[in-house]
C-alpha cells in the first residue's frame, strides 16, 4: 500500500536526521506503519494497536523520528491485561540502555505480541532475522537466555510462567518434548507490510500463523 510505504519512508527520513539508531527506527516505523494500516482497515485506534497513548505517540515522533508528524486520530490506549504488563516488565528489565525510546519500544512489542501471527510479522518486519537482531541489540540479556533460538512468543510466555513459579513444559528438557516443533519450528510466512504493498488486505485471509508461536 503506497500510503503505508510513504509513512515508513517519512519516518525513516526523520530518524536519520535525528540520529536515531537505524535498527530501532526501522522496527518502530514498521510497527507504526502496520498499526495505522490495520486501523484504517479494521476501524481500531492506531495508538491502541501499537500500545501507545496519544502523548506517547508524540514522544515517539519527537524522540525517534525527529518530530515527524504522525497521522491524526490516534491516541486511545486500552488498559493492558496482566500478560501484556508482565511482558512489558520483562522487556524493560532487560533493555540494553533503559532509555526512554527502549521503554516505548517495549510497550509496543508487548502490545503487538497479542496479535495472532508470528511476532516478527506482527511487528511489520520482513523476516524473523530482523527480530532476532533487534533482541541482540536492544534486549541482549533476553537474546542470551534464548540461546536455543526458541520462537520468541513461546520464549516470552515461558519466562512469564517461570516468574509466576510454574512451567508450561511437561518434559524435563526441550529435546524430549512432543511439542518441540511448536516451540522451535520454522517461523516462515509472508511479511504483512509486503502483503499490503501487493494489494492484499490483511483481513482477506485467516491469521498467517496461529496461536502464540
C-alpha positions in Angstrom: 0.0 0.0 0.0 1.6 3.3 -1.2 0.3 5.3 1.9 1.9 2.8 4.3 5.2 2.8 2.4 5.1 6.6 2.3 4.6 6.8 6.0 7.5 4.4 6.7 9.8 6.4 4.4 8.9 9.7 6.1 9.6 8.2 9.5 13.0 6.8 8.5 14.0 10.1 6.9 13.1 11.9 10.2 15.0 9.3 12.2 18.1 9.7 10.0 18.0 13.5 10.6 17.6 12.9 14.4 20.5 10.4 14.5 18.3 7.5 15.8 20.0 4.1 15.6 18.7 2.6 12.3 17.5 -0.7 13.7 15.4 0.9 16.4 14.0 3.4 13.9 13.2 0.7 11.3 11.4 -1.5 13.8 9.3 1.3 15.3 8.5 2.7 11.9 7.3 -0.8 10.8 5.1 -1.2 13.9 3.6 2.3 13.3 3.0 1.8 9.6 1.3 -1.6 10.2 -0.8 -0.3 13.1 -2.1 2.7 11.1 -2.8 0.3 8.2 -4.7 -2.0 10.5 -6.6 1.0 12.0 -7.7 2.1 8.5 -8.9 -1.4 7.6 -10.3 -2.7 10.9 -11.5 0.5 12.4 -9.4 0.3 15.6 -7.3 3.1 17.1 -3.7 3.1 15.9 -2.4 4.0 19.3 -4.2 1.2 20.9 -3.0 -1.2 18.2 0.6 -0.4 18.9 0.3 0.0 22.7 0.8 3.8 23.0 -1.4 6.6 24.3 -1.5 9.9 22.5 1.2 11.6 24.4 3.4 8.5 24.0 2.9 8.7 20.2 4.0 12.3 20.4 7.1 11.2 22.3 8.0 8.6 19.7 7.5 11.2 16.9 10.0 13.6 18.6 12.5 11.2 20.3 12.8 8.7 17.5 11.7 10.4 14.3 12.9 14.0 14.8 9.4 15.5 15.1 8.0 13.8 12.0 4.2 14.2 12.3 2.0 11.1 12.7 -1.5 11.0 11.2 -4.2 12.4 13.3 -6.9 10.4 15.0 -4.8 8.1 17.2 -4.1 8.0 20.9 -6.6 5.9 22.7 -4.8 3.0 24.6 -6.9 0.2 26.1 -5.9 -0.9 29.6 -3.2 -3.6 29.3 -4.0 -7.0 30.7 -1.8 -8.9 33.1 0.1 -10.9 30.4 0.9 -7.7 28.5 2.1 -5.9 31.6 4.2 -8.9 32.6 5.9 -9.0 29.1 6.4 -5.2 29.1 8.1 -5.5 32.5 10.4 -8.3 31.3 11.4 -6.3 28.2 12.0 -3.1 30.2 14.1 -5.0 32.8 16.3 -6.4 30.0 16.6 -3.3 27.9 20.2 -2.5 26.9 20.3 1.1 28.0 16.9 1.6 29.7 16.5 4.8 27.7 13.0 6.3 27.1 13.0 5.1 23.5 13.6 1.5 24.6 10.8 1.8 27.2 8.4 2.9 24.5 9.6 0.1 22.2 9.0 -2.4 25.0 5.4 -1.2 25.3 4.9 -1.5 21.5 6.3 -5.0 21.4 4.2 -6.2 24.3 1.0 -5.0 22.7 1.9 -6.4 19.3 2.7 -9.8 20.9 -1.1 -10.1 21.4 -1.7 -10.3 17.7 -2.3 -13.7 16.1 0.8 -14.2 13.8 4.5 -14.8 14.3 5.8 -11.9 16.3 8.1 -10.7 13.5 5.1 -10.5 11.2 3.0 -8.5 13.7 5.9 -6.1 14.2 5.7 -5.4 10.5 9.2 -6.8 9.9 10.4 -8.6 6.7 11.7 -11.8 8.3 12.5 -13.3 11.7 16.1 -12.4 11.4 15.3 -8.7 12.0 13.5 -9.6 15.2 16.5 -11.6 16.4 18.9 -8.8 15.6 16.6 -6.3 17.5 16.7 -8.6 20.6 20.5 -8.9 20.4 21.0 -5.1 20.0 18.4 -3.7 22.4 17.5 -6.7 24.7 20.8 -8.6 24.9 20.0 -10.3 28.2 17.0 -11.9 26.6 18.8 -12.8 23.5 21.5 -14.7 25.6 18.8 -16.5 27.5 17.2 -17.7 24.3 20.4 -19.4 23.2 18.4 -22.3 21.7 16.5 -19.9 19.4 13.0 -20.7 20.7 10.2 -18.9 19.0 10.1 -15.5 20.6 6.4 -15.7 21.7 7.0 -19.1 23.2 10.1 -17.9 24.9 8.3 -14.8 26.4 5.5 -16.9 27.8 7.9 -19.4 29.2 9.7 -16.6 31.1 6.4 -15.2 32.4 5.3 -18.6 33.6 8.7 -19.1 35.3 8.4 -15.8 37.0 5.0 -16.9 38.4 6.5 -20.2 39.7 5.1 -22.7 37.3 6.0 -24.2 33.9 4.3 -24.9 30.7 6.6 -27.8 29.9 5.9 -31.4 30.8 9.3 -32.8 29.5 12.4 -32.2 31.6 14.4 -31.0 28.5 13.2 -29.5 25.2 14.7 -32.2 23.0 12.5 -34.8 24.8 9.3 -32.8 24.4 6.5 -33.8 22.0 5.9 -30.1 21.3 9.4 -29.4 20.2 8.4 -28.3 16.7 5.8 -25.9 18.2 8.5 -24.1 20.1 11.4 -24.4 17.8 10.0 -25.0 14.3 10.4 -22.6 11.3 8.7 -19.2 11.5 8.1 -18.8 7.8 5.4 -16.6 6.4 4.5 -13.5 4.4 5.6 -10.1 5.7 2.4 -8.2 6.4 3.6 -4.8 5.0 4.7 -6.6 1.9 1.3 -8.3 1.7 -0.3 -4.9 1.8 2.1 -3.5 -0.8 1.0 -6.3 -3.1 -2.6 -5.1 -2.8 -3.8 -7.8 -0.4 -5.9 -6.7 2.6 -4.9 -8.1 5.9 -8.4 -9.3 6.6 -8.6 -11.3 3.3 -7.2 -14.4 4.9 -7.1 -16.2 8.2 -4.1 -15.4 10.5 -0.9 -16.2 8.7 0.2 -18.2 11.8 -2.0 -19.2 14.7 -1.5 -19.1 18.5 1.4 -17.8 20.5 4.2 -19.2 18.4 
